[in-house]
Amino acid sequence: MEARNIAQWYAVFFCVKLGENSTKTCGKFQQAFGNDAMSGAKTCHWHKMFSEGRTLVEDELVQRTTTRTFDNTVPVRELARSYRIVVT
């Protein structure tokens, strides 16, 4: 994740702590970050999460992407085959 996302997530947290509603928070984001602001939907999503008690964003920092390529599937396939049990 980019540093600007982290900063904006914590800015949403700050707005929630101040008692701002999500609409007001979105407006402040547009004013403060301009074209770099999170979308209104994302701002509302984070506002809701923090309003419901979430306090950390570290879980979001772990990228949950997977890439499937020939280079990484062949070794995995071979490893799985090496652990097969032959039943006779």
C-alpha positions in Angstrom: 0.0 0.0 0.0 1.1 3.5 -0.6 2.0 5.9 2.1 -0.8 8.3 1.0 -3.4 5.5 1.6 -2.1 5.0 5.1 -2.2 8.7 5.8 -5.8 9.0 4.5 -6.9 5.9 6.6 -5.6 7.5 9.7 -7.2 10.8 8.7 -10.5 9.1 8.5 -9.8 7.6 11.9 -9.2 11.1 13.2 -12.4 12.4 11.7 -14.4 9.6 13.4 -12.8 10.4 16.7 -13.9 14.0 16.3 -17.4 12.8 15.7 -17.6 13.8 12.0 -20.1 12.0 9.8 -19.0 10.2 6.6 -20.4 12.9 4.3 -18.4 15.7 6.1 -15.3 13.5 6.1 -15.6 13.0 2.3 -15.9 16.7 1.8 -12.8 17.4 4.0 -10.9 14.7 2.0 -11.7 16.4 -1.3 -10.6 19.7 0.1 -7.4 18.4 1.7 -6.2 15.8 -0.9 -7.8 17.0 -4.1 -7.3 14.6 -7.0 -5.3 12.3 -4.7 -8.2 11.8 -2.3 -9.7 8.3 -1.8 -13.0 7.8 -3.5 -16.1 8.7 -1.6 -17.0 5.1 -1.4 -13.7 4.1 0.1 -13.8 7.0 2.5 -17.3 5.9 3.7 -16.1 2.3 3.9 -13.2 3.2 6.2 -15.4 5.7 8.2 -17.9 2.8 8.9 -15.1 0.4 9.9 -13.6 2.9 12.3 -17.0 3.9 13.6 -17.6 0.2 14.4 -14.5 0.1 16.5 -11.6 -0.8 14.2 -8.4 1.0 15.3 -5.7 -0.5 13.1 -4.9 -0.5 9.4 -1.9 -2.8 9.5 -4.0 -5.8 8.2 -4.5 -3.8 5.0 -0.8 -3.3 4.5 -0.3 -7.0 3.6 -0.9 -7.3 -0.1 -3.2 -10.2 -0.7 -2.4 -10.8 -4.3 -1.3 -14.0 -6.0 0.3 -14.5 -9.3 0.1 -17.7 -11.2 2.9 -18.1 -13.7 4.6 -21.1 -15.2 7.7 -20.2 -13.2 5.9 -20.6 -9.8 3.4 -23.3 -10.6 5.9 -26.0 -11.9 8.0 -26.1 -8.7 4.8 -26.2 -6.5 3.3 -29.0 -8.6 6.6 -31.0 -8.4 6.7 -30.6 -4.6 3.1 -31.8 -4.3 3.9 -34.8 -6.5 6.9 -35.7 -4.3 4.6 -36.0 -1.3 2.0 -38.3 -2.9 1.6 -41.6 -1.3 1.2 -44.6 -3.5 -1.4 -47.0 -2.3 -1.2 -50.5 -3.6 
